[in-house]
């Protein structure tokens, strides 16, 4: 989709040390650094479009074969592809949704872009003065318990669990395929690099998701 990833070779965390949550909350300088990186990432996200893997999952949903998408991505592309927002469980939030860390209200993205354009490098909430932050989970920040519990329930109750493009090294998402397998699900992994679950899965396909998923969905549609 044109968005650089985080953990693969050449990814963002190879180039930059992440700003931790406590740093964001205690240092204006760190908030400025965080927002500068967000502006760079935002330029890529607004130009991005769902790729064939996103569109394939949306086709599966339209066929009544996809119960939910649990994602670590923060770009909203599953929803843009056609999966209903209520069926997308965003474990790490959404970078295009801005929240006040004090009063918790959601601030329109357009308002934040205007603040940044007016040379405000670390925007604050106009209602309460709290720090504004993209509604994503930073290092050291607590996970959203409702989303984690919902994802765990889906994993334990599903018939088929497909891992798509995840290294499965970040918890709690990394444990979801284990939960699914332990509760009797068929486990498939589509990923270019190795994962800790490779030996326990039923199918392992070391290939790009944008190649594999359209082929899989095309086969399903022909049956």
Secondary structure as UniProt FT lines:
FT   TURN            9..10
FT   HELIX           12..15
FT   HELIX           21..26
FT   HELIX           28..47
FT   HELIX           52..62
FT   TURN            63..64
FT   STRAND          69..71
FT   HELIX           77..81
FT   HELIX           85..87
FT   STRAND          88..90
FT   TURN            91..92
FT   STRAND          93..100
FT   TURN            101..103
FT   STRAND          106..107
FT   HELIX           109..117
FT   TURN            118..119
FT   TURN            126..128
FT   STRAND          131..136
FT   TURN            139..140
FT   HELIX           145..157
FT   STRAND          160..164
FT   TURN            171..172
FT   HELIX           173..182
FT   TURN            183..184
FT   STRAND          186..190
FT   TURN            196..200
FT   STRAND          203..205
FT   HELIX           209..222
//
